């Protein structure tokens, strides 16, 4: 049995969510996250633990970590299920399938490979939106909360990103588009897209090579998601787009 399970190292997983769907008609949801792991022998999901319940919060950051025994010799699927809890005593056994706000499945090896780094995944559910997100940070067991918060920040290093486009669609009837590209970065703490800059505006050009780079303070020790959006603009004032 020990050979099947592999070496066990205690880990804690800290969880936060952004833009949860609202499970309550009046007021905001009261979210709690339940962690389940796939049993490699039975193929069944087994509940490992849950966070605390946070009242009236669509963007919760949970303080209670989810304890996980990471199977280093065998990859295990982990399921993080976010529920809207109406229980005052925090009893998750009272939760129903209709209380489910969204869930995400992540392999244990993915979290282990990014240990001490935030991993952001989309939440799946019928009421989840494109920006309904789950952030997970795996750290060694009993890591102080202050150290976990430091792990989300990393070390900032400046980068310049040069952009070009090919075969942009035309939005103007009588001429070519006037493209500009805006960049944004996913903040690993708030899980929100934050503007980081934009190129110059190019007139009548469907294949632009922009001269102005998009500058960003990128976390050199973190894998941050970047988003680049090309607009057909009348000016280089992004507030007018």
C-alpha positions in Angstrom: 0.0 0.0 0.0 2.8 2.4 0.8 4.3 1.9 -2.7 0.9 2.7 -4.2 0.4 5.9 -2.2 3.9 7.3 -2.6 5.8 9.5 -0.2 3.6 11.8 1.8 4.5 15.4 2.6 2.0 17.5 4.6 0.9 20.6 2.7 -1.6 23.5 3.3 -3.6 25.1 0.5 -4.8 28.6 1.0 -7.9 29.6 -1.1 -9.4 32.9 -2.3 -12.2 33.5 -4.8 -13.2 36.5 -7.0 -16.5 37.4 -8.6 -18.5 34.5 -7.1 -22.1 34.2 -8.4 -24.7 35.3 -5.9 -26.6 32.4 -4.4 -28.9 34.5 -2.3 -32.0 36.4 -3.5 -31.4 39.1 -0.8 -27.8 39.9 0.2 -24.6 38.3 -0.9 -23.5 34.7 -0.7 -21.9 33.1 2.4 -19.1 31.0 0.7 -17.3 28.0 2.1 -14.8 25.8 0.1 -14.8 22.0 0.4 -11.7 20.1 -0.8 -12.1 16.6 -2.2 -9.4 14.3 -3.6 -9.8 11.4 -6.0 -9.1 8.1 -4.4 -6.7 6.3 -6.8 -8.1 2.9 -5.7 -11.8 3.4 -5.8 -12.1 6.3 -8.3 -14.4 8.1 -5.8 -14.1 11.7 -4.5 -13.2 11.8 -0.8 -13.7 15.0 1.3 -10.5 16.1 3.0 -11.6 19.3 4.7 -13.2 22.7 4.3 -12.4 26.4 4.9 -14.3 28.6 7.3 -17.6 30.3 6.1 -17.4 34.0 5.3 -20.6 36.0 5.5 -21.8 38.2 2.7 -18.7 38.0 0.5 -18.4 37.6 -3.2 -14.6 38.0 -3.1 -13.6 35.9 -0.1 -10.0 35.3 1.1 -10.1 32.4 3.5 -7.8 32.3 6.5 -8.2 28.6 7.3 -6.0 26.5 5.0 -7.0 23.2 3.5 -4.7 20.4 4.8 -3.5 18.1 2.1 -1.2 15.1 2.1 0.5 15.5 -1.3 1.2 12.2 -3.0 4.6 12.9 -4.6 4.8 9.6 -6.6 1.2 9.8 -7.9 -0.8 12.7 -9.3 -4.2 13.1 -7.7 -7.0 15.2 -9.0 -8.2 17.7 -6.4 -11.7 19.2 -6.5 -12.4 22.6 -4.9 -16.1 23.2 -4.5 -17.5 26.6 -3.5 -20.9 26.5 -1.7 -23.2 29.1 -0.4 -23.7 28.1 3.2 -26.8 29.1 5.2 -25.7 27.2 8.3 -24.9 29.4 11.3 -22.8 26.7 12.9 -20.6 26.0 9.9 -21.8 22.4 9.5 -21.0 21.6 5.9 -22.9 18.3 6.1 -26.1 20.4 5.7 -25.1 21.7 2.3 -27.1 20.7 -0.8 -26.2 20.4 -4.5 -28.4 23.5 -5.1 -26.0 25.5 -2.8 -23.1 24.9 -5.2 -21.7 28.2 -6.6 -18.9 26.7 -8.7 -16.0 24.3 -8.6 -12.6 23.6 -10.2 -10.5 20.5 -10.5 -6.7 20.8 -10.3 -4.1 18.1 -10.3 -2.0 17.9 -7.1 1.2 18.0 -9.2 0.2 21.3 -10.6 0.0 22.9 -7.2 3.2 21.1 -6.0 5.1 22.4 -9.1 4.0 25.9 -8.2 4.6 25.6 -4.5 4.6 29.0 -2.7 3.2 30.5 -5.9 -0.4 31.5 -6.7 -2.3 29.3 -9.2 -5.4 30.9 -10.6 -8.1 28.8 -12.3 -11.6 29.5 -13.6 -14.6 28.4 -11.6 -17.1 26.2 -13.5 -20.8 26.4 -12.8 -24.0 27.4 -14.5 -24.0 30.8 -12.9 -20.2 31.4 -13.0 -18.9 34.2 -15.3 -15.7 34.4 -17.2 -14.1 36.4 -14.3 -15.3 33.9 -11.6 -11.9 32.8 -10.4 -10.3 30.6 -7.8 -6.8 31.2 -6.5 -4.8 28.5 -4.7 -1.4 28.7 -3.0 0.2 25.5 -1.8 2.7 25.9 1.0 4.4 23.5 3.5 2.2 22.7 6.4 2.2 25.2 9.3 3.6 28.1 7.2 2.8 31.4 9.0 0.1 33.4 7.3 2.5 36.4 7.0 4.7 34.2 4.8 1.8 33.1 2.7 0.9 36.7 2.0 4.5 37.4 1.1 4.3 34.5 -1.4 1.6 36.3 -3.3 3.7 39.4 -3.9 7.1 38.2 -5.2 9.9 40.4 -6.4 9.1 43.1 -9.0 11.3 43.5 -12.1 10.6 45.9 -15.0 9.9 44.5 -18.5 9.1 46.0 -21.9 6.8 44.2 -24.2 6.8 45.0 -27.9 3.6 44.2 -29.8 2.7 43.6 -33.5 -0.5 42.4 -35.1 -1.4 40.7 -38.4 -4.7 40.7 -40.3 -6.8 42.6 -37.9 -10.5 42.8 -38.8 -11.8 46.0 -40.3 -14.3 47.9 -38.3 -14.5 51.0 -40.5 -16.6 51.1 -43.6 -14.6 53.5 -45.7 -11.1 52.9 -44.4 -8.9 50.6 -42.4 -9.0 50.3 -38.7 -6.9 52.5 -36.4 -5.6 50.0 -33.9 -4.2 50.4 -30.4 -3.3 47.6 -28.0 -4.0 47.8 -24.2 -2.3 45.4 -21.8 -3.4 44.3 -18.4 -2.1 41.9 -15.7 -3.9 39.6 -13.4 -3.1 40.7 -9.8 -2.3 37.6 -7.8 -3.6 39.0 -4.6 -7.0 40.5 -5.7 -7.4 38.3 -8.8 -8.4 41.4 -10.8 -7.2 42.6 -14.2 -5.1 45.8 -13.8 -4.1 48.1 -16.7 -0.3 48.1 -17.3 -0.1 50.3 -20.3 -0.8 50.7 -24.0 0.9 51.1 -27.4 0.5 54.2 -29.5 -2.4 54.5 -32.0 -1.7 53.5 -35.6 -3.8 55.0 -38.4 -5.2 52.8 -41.2 -3.2 49.8 -40.4 -4.4 46.2 -40.2 -0.8 44.8 -39.7 0.7 47.2 -37.2 4.2 47.1 -35.7 3.9 49.3 -32.6 6.9 51.3 -31.6 5.9 52.1 -28.0 6.3 49.1 -25.7 3.9 48.1 -23.0 5.9 48.4 -19.7 5.0 46.3 -16.7 6.3 45.5 -13.3 6.3 41.8 -13.7 6.8 39.4 -10.7 10.0 37.7 -11.8 9.5 34.8 -9.4 5.8 34.5 -10.3 3.8 33.3 -13.3 1.4 36.2 -13.9 -1.2 36.1 -16.6 -1.2 39.0 -19.1 -4.0 40.1 -21.3 -3.6 42.1 -24.6 -6.7 43.6 -26.2 -6.6 45.3 -29.7 -9.1 48.1 -30.2 -10.1 50.2 -33.2 -9.9 53.7 -31.6 -10.5 57.3 -32.5 -7.7 58.5 -30.1 -5.0 57.1 -27.9 -7.0 58.1 -24.8 -7.9 54.7 -23.4 -10.7 56.2 -21.2 -12.6 57.0 -24.5 -12.5 53.3 -25.6 
